[in-house]
């Protein structure tokens, strides 16, 4: 069998808005152009009703929907999902099952074994355990991850930091891992579709204002309340600035309440979910994230490709995306004052913004789709040539 005709199934529970779902769709499209036969196997549910499944359909990426395949744990439903996934994988005669996330690994590798698929990849976009879990919860998840790692042929981490977190937690051995950095469609962001002034006007923001903020999910992981606290300090010290927070999520009501508590409603714009991300990113002068944990934030790459300096928290692979002092600033998480201070430095110094923005454009070239497809194709070739096959517990 020629490697270029290998059949691959990418498994992801949901195609809700987010970096992992977009990477899966774009990677499937790239692999199809490279000669692989690729299907995306996903569940039917989305978070807050937002999905990018239509983007897969527009690209011609085949979707196999398994309604029982969901992100949330449910013992009875998960047993049904294993059966449903087994039938899909058996019918597809796949050579490789490429799972994205913990739930996809847990159900997908069991189904792959039952379906007779020889090779499985666990693509770790971020660990399910972190410093904000309780001790008991963290230990339980680490033990579960250790057991699951033994079912995968290879573990593909989206950053060196993600890889080292797994190794330090004794999830698999160092030889099990490879690093396949997350990537962005840089061509989509290198050439801004509209000017910064036009983007600000479209959002109802005075073009004379200096805009900072984020395109993110309003969830515990992204800590939007920390970003709002930082924004209040920035707005107090840089009167000509404006806070733009794009996105939605379970913490939306709390985020709105925190904005009101600070009294910054008149200088804040909350447009909700936007699918025209390049147009929205054009409006920013400084991009910022306040995450508590990450794998490798793709939104940094998109902002940097547009020449936007970034300020973010030192979690996961963030410091591998944003080079502190060169393409932006990295600060400790849960420190809104530090986040605000760095944003203020950039807003007050247009030459620094330009210099860091230019450096970001140069640095981000290593995170394009050309590198992504090379790395994934090399991994598949390694598996198909007989190395790292799953033969049971190692």
Order of alpha helices (4+ residues) and beta strands (2+ residues): beta-alpha-beta-alpha-beta-alpha-beta-alpha-beta-alpha-beta-alpha-beta-alpha-alpha-beta-alpha-beta-alpha-beta-alpha-beta-alpha-beta-alpha-beta-alpha-alpha-alpha
